[in-house]
Amino acid sequence: MTLRIVVPALFLAIMALLAACGENRRDLPRLGEVSERIVDGKTVSDTLFFEIPEFRFVDQDSQSVTLQTVAGKIYIADFFFTHCPTICPKVKKQMMRVYETFLDEPRFAMLSHSIDTRYDTVAQLRR
C-alpha cells in the first residue's frame, strides 16, 4: 500500500475519531477479545480489553512523557531510528503532514519512539 493511500486514510480516520469526541460525545467502542471457558459445565464469557501499560520516556527536550501526557487525547505512536537512510525519511515526511494538519487540535498528539536508544540520545533526537 502506498503512502498516497495511507496518509489520506489515516487523516480521515483521525478526523472521524476527533468528531466523535465533540461536545455531543459518545464513548468510542473499546476493542477487546472475548475469552470463553467452562465453569461448572456452563460456558462463561469475559471480554479482555486492550490496555496500554504505564510508561515513561524522555523526549528530545529531556522532558518525561507518560501515559498522563496523552490522557484524554487521540494519539498516533510511530517508531523510527535517526540513522535510517531509506524509508524513515519518507515516512517522517508523511507523519509531518499529519502533525501539521492537527497542530492546533488540543485533543490530538503524536508520539514517535526511537528503536535505537543506544545511538538516538537526547542530543541526537534534538538535532
Backbone as CSV, one residue per row, in Angstrom:
resi,resn,N_x,N_y,N_z,CA_x,CA_y,CA_z,C_x,C_y,C_z
1,MET,0.851,-1.160,0.000,0.000,0.000,0.000,0.906,1.235,0.000
2,THR,0.622,2.188,-0.822,1.476,3.364,-0.914,1.088,4.408,0.112
3,LEU,2.045,5.309,0.382,1.787,6.384,1.341,0.708,7.325,0.848
4,ARG,0.524,7.419,-0.477,-0.523,8.282,-1.029,-1.909,7.815,-0.615
5,ILE,-2.038,6.532,-0.342,-3.316,5.981,0.099,-3.388,6.000,1.623
6,VAL,-2.278,5.659,2.284,-2.265,5.532,3.735,-2.510,6.870,4.421
7,VAL,-1.828,7.929,3.999,-1.960,9.221,4.678,-3.382,9.768,4.599
8,PRO,-4.020,9.814,3.417,-5.412,10.290,3.405,-6.347,9.412,4.244
9,ALA,-6.137,8.106,4.227,-6.977,7.215,5.018,-6.760,7.470,6.503
10,LEU,-5.507,7.668,6.902,-5.188,7.983,8.284,-5.821,9.310,8.689
11,PHE,-5.748,10.293,7.807,-6.340,11.607,8.053,-7.846,11.478,8.293
12,LEU,-8.533,10.738,7.445,-9.978,10.564,7.595,-10.321,9.833,8.886
13,ALA,-9.522,8.846,9.241,-9.770,8.097,10.474,-9.605,9.001,11.692
14,ILE,-8.573,9.829,11.679,-8.344,10.741,12.800,-9.465,11.766,12.881
15,MET,-9.883,12.298,11.752,-10.972,13.272,11.754,-12.251,12.653,12.313
16,ALA,-12.524,11.418,11.939,-13.724,10.742,12.454,-13.623,10.544,13.963
17,LEU,-12.446,10.173,14.454,-12.272,9.998,15.888,-12.408,11.321,16.630
18,LEU,-11.840,12.377,16.088,-11.954,13.686,16.732,-13.405,14.162,16.741
19,ALA,-14.118,13.919,15.655,-15.529,14.309,15.599,-16.329,13.560,16.660
20,ALA,-15.962,12.316,16.893,-16.663,11.522,17.897,-16.398,12.021,19.310
21,CYS,-15.354,12.818,19.480,-15.007,13.340,20.803,-15.543,14.743,21.022
22,GLY,-16.478,15.191,20.190,-17.029,16.542,20.288,-17.930,16.705,21.500
23,GLU,-18.645,17.814,21.545,-19.483,18.120,22.698,-20.609,17.114,22.881
24,ASN,-21.170,16.587,21.814,-22.207,15.565,21.906,-21.532,14.197,21.912
25,ARG,-20.572,14.075,22.731,-19.675,12.933,22.675,-20.336,11.648,23.138
26,ARG,-19.980,10.614,22.465,-20.333,9.265,22.875,-19.027,8.550,23.122
27,ASP,-19.026,7.617,24.002,-17.808,6.857,24.217,-17.545,5.985,23.001
28,LEU,-16.279,5.967,22.602,-15.881,5.107,21.500,-15.909,3.656,21.972
29,PRO,-16.184,2.738,21.069,-16.173,1.336,21.489,-14.767,0.928,21.909
30,ARG,-14.688,0.075,22.896,-13.400,-0.455,23.314,-13.228,-1.811,22.660
31,LEU,-12.119,-1.995,22.014,-11.828,-3.253,21.361,-11.261,-4.234,22.375
32,GLY,-11.610,-5.472,22.208,-11.112,-6.484,23.126,-11.345,-7.868,22.561
33,GLU,-10.847,-8.834,23.270,-11.012,-10.230,22.875,-11.960,-10.901,23.858
34,VAL,-12.845,-11.703,23.331,-13.762,-12.445,24.191,-13.096,-13.759,24.570
35,SER,-13.060,-13.996,25.855,-12.491,-15.230,26.383,-13.642,-16.082,26.893
36,GLU,-13.650,-17.334,26.480,-14.694,-18.248,26.957,-14.043,-19.419,27.672
37,ARG,-14.692,-19.837,28.754,-14.214,-21.004,29.488,-15.416,-21.727,30.090
38,ILE,-15.207,-22.938,30.430,-16.267,-23.759,31.026,-16.108,-23.738,32.546
39,VAL,-17.175,-23.324,33.239,-17.187,-23.305,34.702,-18.438,-24.042,35.154
40,ASP,-18.234,-25.107,35.915,-19.355,-25.913,36.403,-20.276,-26.339,35.267
41,GLY,-19.679,-26.710,34.131,-20.452,-27.198,32.995,-21.114,-26.109,32.163
42,LYS,-20.918,-24.850,32.502,-21.512,-23.741,31.753,-20.407,-22.922,31.094
43,THR,-20.717,-22.430,29.904,-19.769,-21.563,29.212,-19.874,-20.151,29.773
44,VAL,-18.738,-19.621,30.220,-18.670,-18.271,30.777,-17.815,-17.430,29.831
45,SER,-18.365,-16.283,29.436,-17.640,-15.376,28.549,-17.177,-14.150,29.317
46,ASP,-16.016,-13.655,28.955,-15.493,-12.428,29.542,-14.714,-11.699,28.457
47,THR,-14.779,-10.370,28.464,-14.047,-9.584,27.477,-12.758,-9.082,28.102
48,LEU,-11.661,-9.333,27.424,-10.352,-8.855,27.857,-10.027,-7.628,27.024
49,PHE,-10.088,-6.439,27.638,-9.854,-5.197,26.918,-8.362,-4.918,26.787
50,PHE,-7.990,-4.343,25.655,-6.608,-3.959,25.423,-6.304,-2.712,26.239
51,GLU,-5.218,-2.702,26.918,-4.803,-1.557,27.730,-3.351,-1.229,27.411
52,ILE,-3.044,0.058,27.398,-1.664,0.483,27.233,-1.085,0.620,28.631
53,PRO,-0.009,-0.108,28.924,0.556,-0.045,30.273,1.222,1.309,30.532
54,GLU,1.428,1.604,31.803,2.144,2.828,32.172,3.510,2.832,31.500
55,PHE,3.962,4.020,31.102,5.289,4.158,30.508,5.869,5.503,30.895
56,ARG,7.165,5.624,30.771,7.863,6.887,30.983,9.044,6.904,30.014
57,PHE,9.005,7.863,29.107,10.075,8.055,28.148,10.623,9.469,28.297
58,VAL,11.779,9.714,27.722,12.383,11.042,27.730,12.345,11.569,26.305
59,ASP,11.888,12.807,26.136,11.803,13.377,24.793,13.078,14.144,24.430
60,GLN,13.060,14.772,23.279,14.221,15.487,22.758,14.593,16.711,23.596
61,ASP,13.718,17.114,24.514,13.985,18.238,25.404,14.280,17.769,26.832
62,SER,14.549,16.475,26.989,14.822,15.840,28.289,13.623,15.889,29.231
63,GLN,12.419,16.027,28.692,11.196,16.042,29.483,10.585,14.638,29.491
64,SER,9.981,14.282,30.607,9.316,12.980,30.701,8.007,13.002,29.920
65,VAL,7.744,11.900,29.237,6.488,11.695,28.533,5.892,10.420,29.109
66,THR,4.646,10.526,29.592,3.985,9.390,30.222,2.601,9.212,29.616
67,LEU,1.923,8.213,30.085,0.549,7.987,29.649,-0.325,9.190,30.020
68,GLN,-0.002,9.856,31.115,-0.759,11.035,31.526,-0.559,12.202,30.542
69,THR,0.572,12.237,29.851,0.840,13.283,28.862,-0.217,13.277,27.764
70,VAL,-0.707,12.090,27.421,-1.673,11.959,26.326,-3.064,11.549,26.822
71,ALA,-3.283,11.660,28.120,-4.583,11.283,28.688,-5.691,12.107,28.042
72,GLY,-6.742,11.427,27.613,-7.887,12.089,27.013,-7.672,12.514,25.564
73,LYS,-6.569,12.120,24.987,-6.270,12.509,23.604,-6.258,11.282,22.695
74,ILE,-6.498,11.544,21.449,-6.285,10.541,20.417,-4.852,10.730,19.969
75,TYR,-4.090,9.652,19.941,-2.708,9.832,19.536,-2.224,8.702,18.638
76,ILE,-1.232,9.071,17.858,-0.573,8.132,16.963,0.809,7.877,17.534
77,ALA,1.205,6.637,17.605,2.559,6.282,18.016,3.253,5.653,16.812
78,ASP,4.459,6.135,16.545,5.244,5.517,15.481,6.646,5.245,15.997
79,PHE,7.393,4.468,15.229,8.719,4.022,15.639,9.706,4.320,14.525
80,PHE,10.919,4.730,14.909,11.923,5.133,13.926,13.313,4.995,14.536
81,PHE,14.335,5.259,13.745,15.684,5.496,14.263,16.323,6.539,13.367
82,THR,17.110,7.427,13.965,17.569,8.627,13.267,18.576,8.359,12.167
83,HIS,19.269,7.241,12.204,20.263,6.964,11.160,19.734,6.008,10.090
84,CYS,18.436,5.997,9.912,17.787,5.188,8.879,17.791,5.990,7.570
85,PRO,18.555,5.584,6.578,18.671,6.376,5.353,17.629,6.045,4.280
86,THR,16.828,5.028,4.472,15.950,4.579,3.386,14.508,5.035,3.588
87,ILE,13.713,4.241,4.249,12.283,4.516,4.340,11.937,5.537,5.418
88,CYS,12.742,5.648,6.477,12.402,6.545,7.597,12.176,7.994,7.179
89,PRO,13.055,8.606,6.365,12.787,9.989,5.956,11.473,10.138,5.183
90,LYS,11.122,9.151,4.391,9.868,9.201,3.635,8.666,9.098,4.577
91,VAL,8.748,8.197,5.522,7.658,8.041,6.480,7.549,9.289,7.347
92,LYS,8.680,9.818,7.821,8.664,11.018,8.653,8.059,12.201,7.902
93,LYS,8.337,12.304,6.612,7.760,13.395,5.821,6.234,13.301,5.829
94,GLN,5.705,12.105,5.697,4.259,11.910,5.710,3.689,12.128,7.112
95,MET,4.425,11.701,8.141,3.977,11.927,9.514,3.967,13.427,9.827
96,MET,4.892,14.175,9.247,4.898,15.633,9.437,3.644,16.261,8.831
97,ARG,3.168,15.711,7.727,1.919,16.204,7.126,0.756,16.019,8.093
98,VAL,0.706,14.865,8.744,-0.353,14.609,9.729,-0.184,15.563,10.911
99,TYR,1.053,15.696,11.400,1.334,16.584,12.525,0.902,18.018,12.211
100,GLU,1.289,18.517,11.054,0.944,19.888,10.680,-0.562,20.079,10.510
101,THR,-1.239,19.052,10.040,-2.693,19.127,9.884,-3.391,19.304,11.229
102,PHE,-2.900,18.635,12.262,-3.548,18.648,13.575,-2.792,19.475,14.614
103,LEU,-1.889,20.312,14.169,-1.047,21.113,15.058,-1.853,21.908,16.080
104,ASP,-2.977,22.453,15.678,-3.789,23.286,16.569,-4.932,22.522,17.233
105,GLU,-4.942,21.223,17.132,-6.003,20.404,17.728,-5.515,19.884,19.091
106,PRO,-6.036,20.431,20.193,-5.541,20.041,21.522,-5.870,18.602,21.910
107,ARG,-6.806,17.968,21.207,-7.188,16.594,21.550,-6.384,15.550,20.787
108,PHE,-5.332,15.994,20.075,-4.537,15.097,19.247,-3.071,15.192,19.628
109,ALA,-2.377,14.060,19.619,-0.943,14.044,19.912,-0.259,12.971,19.075
110,MET,1.025,13.136,18.915,1.841,12.129,18.222,3.025,11.786,19.114
111,LEU,3.311,10.502,19.225,4.469,10.020,19.976,5.344,9.217,19.032
112,SER,6.550,9.689,18.794,7.498,8.973,17.937,8.567,8.367,18.841
113,HIS,8.727,7.067,18.742,9.646,6.331,19.607,10.858,5.858,18.809
114,SER,12.042,6.156,19.321,13.253,5.623,18.704,13.401,4.158,19.088
115,ILE,13.802,3.366,18.118,14.039,1.949,18.412,15.534,1.672,18.582
116,ASP,16.362,2.726,18.551,17.805,2.584,18.733,18.269,3.558,19.815
117,THR,17.951,3.229,21.061,18.247,4.143,22.156,19.739,4.251,22.460
118,ARG,20.541,3.334,21.962,21.999,3.446,22.162,22.564,4.572,21.311
119,TYR,22.045,4.748,20.107,22.525,5.798,19.205,21.693,7.072,19.340
120,ASP,20.396,6.918,19.459,19.481,8.065,19.489,19.374,8.642,20.899
121,THR,20.430,9.334,21.292,20.461,10.009,22.584,19.529,11.229,22.535
122,VAL,19.324,11.859,23.675,18.521,13.074,23.723,19.102,14.119,22.780
123,ALA,20.441,14.275,22.788,21.079,15.249,21.902,20.838,14.915,20.432
124,GLN,20.908,13.638,20.087,20.679,13.222,18.696,19.225,13.471,18.308
125,LEU,18.293,13.180,19.187,16.882,13.427,18.906,16.632,14.929,18.733
126,ARG,17.287,15.737,19.530,17.111,17.196,19.430,17.566,17.696,18.070
127,ARG,18.699,17.154,17.567,19.196,17.544,16.222,18.180,17.192,15.153
